[in-house]
Amino acid sequence: EFEEKCVKKMILFERSEFIIFSIFTKNFSKFRTSLDFFFGSFLLYQDKRNEHKLVFENRMLRRDHFKRSVETGRTGDKFLSIQSFRLRTREEMIN
């Protein structure tokens, strides 16, 4: 069940990335002559794509941490709260 939720989230992530890319290409085809618009649209596309990637990576890190805590029986000794967990970086999680 947990893996199914992760797969569904991955599918939604890929769909949203495709929608953002479609908007970018549609705008580009309408305004081919304007390089400023092209670069603005492309930067917006990259920002949104990176934002979605970061959200997805954070979800995967939380899932991995939850699985480890359930497997080892450690439910809160390493992370005091969800808020402090969200603030940690990937490097801190690995170490």
C-alpha positions as CSV (number, residue, x, y, z in Angstrom):
1,E,0.0,0.0,0.0
2,F,2.8,2.4,0.9
3,E,4.7,1.6,-2.4
4,E,1.4,2.1,-4.3
5,K,1.1,5.6,-2.9
6,C,4.7,6.4,-3.9
7,V,4.1,5.1,-7.4
8,K,1.0,7.3,-7.7
9,K,3.0,10.3,-6.5
10,M,5.7,9.6,-9.1
11,I,3.1,9.4,-11.8
12,L,1.5,12.7,-10.7
13,F,5.0,14.2,-10.6
14,E,5.7,13.1,-14.2
15,R,2.3,14.4,-15.4
16,S,2.8,17.8,-13.8
17,E,6.3,18.0,-15.4
18,F,4.7,17.2,-18.8
19,I,2.0,19.8,-18.3
20,I,4.6,22.5,-17.4
21,F,6.7,21.5,-20.5
22,S,3.6,21.6,-22.7
23,I,2.8,25.2,-21.5
24,F,6.4,26.1,-22.3
25,T,6.3,24.7,-25.8
26,K,2.9,26.2,-26.5
27,N,4.1,29.7,-25.4
28,F,7.3,29.3,-27.5
29,S,5.4,28.4,-30.6
30,K,3.1,31.5,-30.2
31,F,5.9,33.9,-29.7
32,R,8.8,32.5,-31.7
33,T,10.2,35.9,-32.5
34,S,10.6,37.1,-29.0
35,L,13.8,35.7,-27.4
36,D,13.0,37.4,-24.1
37,F,9.8,35.5,-23.9
38,F,11.5,32.3,-24.8
39,F,14.1,32.6,-22.1
40,G,11.5,33.8,-19.5
41,S,9.3,30.8,-20.3
42,F,12.2,28.4,-20.2
43,L,13.5,29.7,-16.9
44,L,10.0,29.4,-15.4
45,Y,9.8,25.9,-16.7
46,Q,13.1,25.0,-15.1
47,D,12.1,26.6,-11.8
48,K,8.9,24.7,-11.6
49,R,10.6,21.5,-12.6
50,N,13.3,21.9,-9.9
51,E,10.6,22.8,-7.4
52,H,8.7,19.6,-8.2
53,K,11.9,17.5,-8.0
54,L,12.8,18.9,-4.6
55,V,9.3,18.2,-3.3
56,F,9.5,14.6,-4.6
57,E,13.0,14.0,-3.2
58,N,11.8,15.2,0.2
59,R,8.9,12.9,0.1
60,M,11.2,10.0,-0.8
61,L,13.6,10.9,2.1
62,R,10.7,11.0,4.5
63,R,9.4,7.6,3.3
64,D,12.9,6.1,3.7
65,H,13.3,7.5,7.2
66,F,9.8,6.2,8.1
67,K,10.6,2.7,6.9
68,R,14.0,2.7,8.7
69,S,12.3,3.9,12.0
70,V,9.7,1.2,11.7
71,E,12.2,-1.5,10.9
72,T,14.5,-0.6,13.8
73,G,11.9,0.5,16.3
74,R,13.3,4.0,16.5
75,T,10.4,6.4,16.3
76,G,11.7,9.7,17.5
77,D,15.1,9.6,19.0
78,K,16.9,11.0,15.9
79,F,14.3,13.5,14.8
80,L,12.4,15.4,17.4
81,S,9.6,16.7,15.2
82,I,8.4,16.7,11.6
83,Q,9.3,20.3,11.4
84,S,13.0,19.7,12.3
85,F,13.0,16.7,9.9
86,R,11.9,18.9,7.0
87,L,14.7,21.4,7.7
88,R,17.4,18.7,7.4
89,T,19.3,18.4,4.2
90,R,19.9,15.2,2.3
91,E,23.6,15.0,3.5
92,E,22.4,15.1,7.2
93,M,19.9,12.4,6.5
94,I,22.6,10.1,5.0
95,N,25.0,10.7,7.8
